[in-house]
Amino acid sequence: MNLPTIKMPGRRFVIGLPFTWLVVFFLLPFLILLYISFVDMGNDISPFKPIWDSSTGLLHLKYENYWTIFRSAEESGQLFQTIYIEAYARSIAYALATAMLCLLIGYPFSYFIARSPASVRPALLMMVMLPFWTSFLLRVYAWKGILADQGVINQVLLALGIISEPIQMLYTNVSMLVGMTYVYLPFMVLPLYANLVKMDFRLLEAAYDLGTTPLKAFWLVTVPLSKAGIIAGFMLVFIPCVGEFVIPSLLGGPENIMIGRVVWDEMFTSNNWPRASALAVIMIGLIVIPLAIYYHYTGEAAEPRH
């Protein structure tokens, strides 16, 4: 007796799940943002106005939502001299600085955990992830208490006689970088550890046998082999830092306005959803397009040539 063959979805099902997730939770919201970014709200409250005129068959797209980001509405306004471009530049600069600080601090952490005995690695990883057990907002507020004029650091320095008056640390560039580095450091440590723990450390022993110094062996062997982890950690830190809103609002000063705060103000204060959507679309493009170009060329370079 021949039993009927049951065909399992198998490979298509496994591949289809992440693609479905990306379509539902990334592509569709992005298309909604793109749609709203071309809407002319006028004096209406709802941003979901039709942009297609069924009687004439024409699309009514308000390109000014994008144009005013790069040039002010005044005729004498100079190109790229707007608060939005300044916010973009400031956000990218802070994100790069935060990613570099996380890399400088996180690499030794990851290397130490990867070289530790296997029995203690879970405990060390748990210590890295321990801050996630506390609310993100509470952790940021804790730094306000640490960096304030009457905070922990100033009180200790005053008690030791190192300073005679409190140092202004809160609402500065330093406080923003400290808060963002602290919050996003685990996103650098974990991918670096995942890459370094798979490394064959016998390669370092071979380099030592060939007369290489430890520092040169680290630079020529360890760093190139951990390139994938460095790039992954850098992207995991850089991308959310560009659109960060909470940390600049709580730890940054009034002059440190990043693009996340600008989008918030445009959407919820000015009720200008089209411009806020246009700002978000450009921010996504600034992140996704360079990544796509990078992975395109690195993918071609990795393909074997016959």
Solvent accessible surface area in square Angstrom, and as a share of the most:
residue,aa,sasa,rsa
1,M,221,0.99
2,N,148,0.76
3,L,141,0.70
4,P,111,0.70
5,T,122,0.71
6,I,138,0.70
7,K,183,0.78
8,M,152,0.68
9,P,78,0.49
10,G,38,0.36
11,R,189,0.69
12,R,208,0.76
13,F,112,0.47
14,V,100,0.57
15,I,69,0.35
16,G,28,0.27
17,L,102,0.51
18,P,70,0.44
19,F,126,0.53
20,T,78,0.45
21,W,163,0.57
22,L,98,0.49
23,V,64,0.37
24,V,65,0.37
25,F,124,0.52
26,F,100,0.42
27,L,76,0.38
28,L,84,0.42
29,P,60,0.38
30,F,46,0.19
31,L,81,0.40
32,I,92,0.47
33,L,45,0.22
34,L,59,0.29
35,Y,76,0.29
36,I,7,0.03
37,S,0,0.00
38,F,39,0.16
39,V,1,0.01
40,D,74,0.38
41,M,15,0.07
42,G,61,0.58
43,N,158,0.81
44,D,72,0.37
45,I,146,0.74
46,S,57,0.37
47,P,10,0.06
48,F,121,0.50
49,K,59,0.25
50,P,113,0.71
51,I,24,0.12
52,W,142,0.50
53,D,44,0.23
54,S,97,0.63
55,S,99,0.64
56,T,85,0.49
57,G,34,0.32
58,L,107,0.53
59,L,99,0.49
60,H,105,0.47
61,L,51,0.25
62,K,67,0.29
63,Y,136,0.52
64,E,91,0.41
65,N,8,0.04
66,Y,39,0.15
67,W,132,0.46
68,T,20,0.12
69,I,0,0.00
70,F,61,0.25
71,R,81,0.29
72,S,38,0.25
73,A,96,0.75
74,E,117,0.53
75,E,167,0.75
76,S,99,0.64
77,G,10,0.10
78,Q,125,0.56
79,L,82,0.41
80,F,109,0.45
81,Q,115,0.51
82,T,13,0.07
83,I,96,0.49
84,Y,20,0.08
85,I,35,0.18
86,E,89,0.40
87,A,0,0.00
88,Y,12,0.04
89,A,60,0.47
90,R,68,0.25
91,S,0,0.00
92,I,55,0.28
93,A,60,0.47
94,Y,22,0.08
95,A,0,0.00
96,L,79,0.39
97,A,36,0.28
98,T,0,0.00
99,A,0,0.00
100,M,90,0.40
101,L,66,0.33
102,C,0,0.00
103,L,29,0.14
104,L,117,0.58
105,I,72,0.37
106,G,0,0.00
107,Y,20,0.08
108,P,79,0.50
109,F,105,0.44
110,S,0,0.00
111,Y,53,0.20
112,F,128,0.54
113,I,4,0.02
114,A,1,0.00
115,R,120,0.44
116,S,9,0.06
117,P,91,0.57
118,A,71,0.55
119,S,98,0.63
120,V,63,0.36
121,R,60,0.22
122,P,88,0.55
123,A,52,0.41
124,L,38,0.19
125,L,39,0.19
126,M,97,0.43
127,M,124,0.55
128,V,21,0.12
129,M,87,0.39
130,L,79,0.39
131,P,35,0.22
132,F,81,0.34
133,W,181,0.64
134,T,63,0.37
135,S,57,0.37
136,F,64,0.27
137,L,85,0.42
138,L,112,0.56
139,R,22,0.08
140,V,1,0.00
141,Y,107,0.41
142,A,55,0.43
143,W,50,0.18
144,K,46,0.20
145,G,41,0.40
146,I,52,0.27
147,L,8,0.04
148,A,27,0.21
149,D,61,0.31
150,Q,130,0.58
151,G,6,0.06
152,V,90,0.52
153,I,60,0.31
154,N,0,0.00
155,Q,79,0.35
156,V,74,0.42
157,L,39,0.20
158,L,57,0.28
159,A,89,0.69
160,L,123,0.61
161,G,59,0.57
162,I,114,0.58
163,I,35,0.18
164,S,111,0.71
165,E,119,0.53
166,P,52,0.33
167,I,76,0.38
168,Q,104,0.46
169,M,33,0.15
170,L,13,0.06
171,Y,97,0.37
172,T,33,0.19
173,N,83,0.43
174,V,95,0.54
175,S,0,0.00
176,M,0,0.00
177,L,41,0.20
178,V,47,0.27
179,G,1,0.01
180,M,0,0.00
181,T,11,0.07
182,Y,74,0.28
183,V,5,0.03
184,Y,18,0.07
185,L,35,0.17
186,P,8,0.05
187,F,70,0.29
188,M,0,0.00
189,V,2,0.01
190,L,55,0.27
191,P,23,0.15
192,L,0,0.00
193,Y,30,0.11
194,A,51,0.39
195,N,29,0.15
196,L,1,0.00
197,V,48,0.27
198,K,162,0.69
199,M,20,0.09
200,D,59,0.30
201,F,42,0.17
202,R,172,0.63
203,L,82,0.41
204,L,6,0.03
205,E,102,0.46
206,A,49,0.38
207,A,12,0.09
208,Y,96,0.37
209,D,125,0.65
210,L,157,0.78
211,G,64,0.61
212,T,35,0.20
213,T,79,0.46
214,P,94,0.59
215,L,139,0.69
216,K,114,0.48
217,A,0,0.00
218,F,63,0.26
219,W,166,0.58
220,L,102,0.51
221,V,29,0.17
222,T,0,0.00
223,V,32,0.19
224,P,72,0.46
225,L,85,0.42
226,S,0,0.00
227,K,120,0.51
228,A,66,0.51
229,G,3,0.03
230,I,34,0.17
231,I,40,0.20
232,A,41,0.32
233,G,0,0.00
234,F,35,0.14
235,M,44,0.20
236,L,86,0.43
237,V,0,0.00
238,F,28,0.12
239,I,62,0.32
240,P,52,0.33
241,C,0,0.00
242,V,3,0.02
243,G,30,0.28
244,E,14,0.06
245,F,60,0.25
246,V,42,0.24
247,I,0,0.00
248,P,7,0.04
249,S,42,0.27
250,L,31,0.15
251,L,0,0.00
252,G,7,0.07
253,G,7,0.07
254,P,118,0.75
255,E,104,0.47
256,N,8,0.04
257,I,58,0.29
258,M,0,0.00
259,I,0,0.00
260,G,11,0.11
261,R,94,0.34
262,V,11,0.06
263,V,24,0.14
264,W,116,0.41
265,D,47,0.24
266,E,20,0.09
267,M,34,0.15
268,F,122,0.51
269,T,104,0.60
270,S,71,0.46
271,N,65,0.33
272,N,42,0.21
273,W,71,0.25
274,P,3,0.02
275,R,58,0.21
276,A,0,0.00
277,S,1,0.00
278,A,0,0.00
279,L,0,0.00
280,A,12,0.10
281,V,19,0.11
282,I,29,0.14
283,M,31,0.14
284,I,41,0.21
285,G,21,0.20
286,L,78,0.39
287,I,24,0.12
288,V,67,0.38
289,I,104,0.53
290,P,73,0.46
291,L,36,0.18
292,A,58,0.45
293,I,92,0.47
294,Y,78,0.30
295,Y,115,0.44
296,H,102,0.46
297,Y,138,0.52
298,T,49,0.29
299,G,34,0.33
300,E,83,0.37
301,A,79,0.61
302,A,84,0.65
303,E,110,0.49
304,P,108,0.68
305,R,221,0.81
306,H,219,0.98
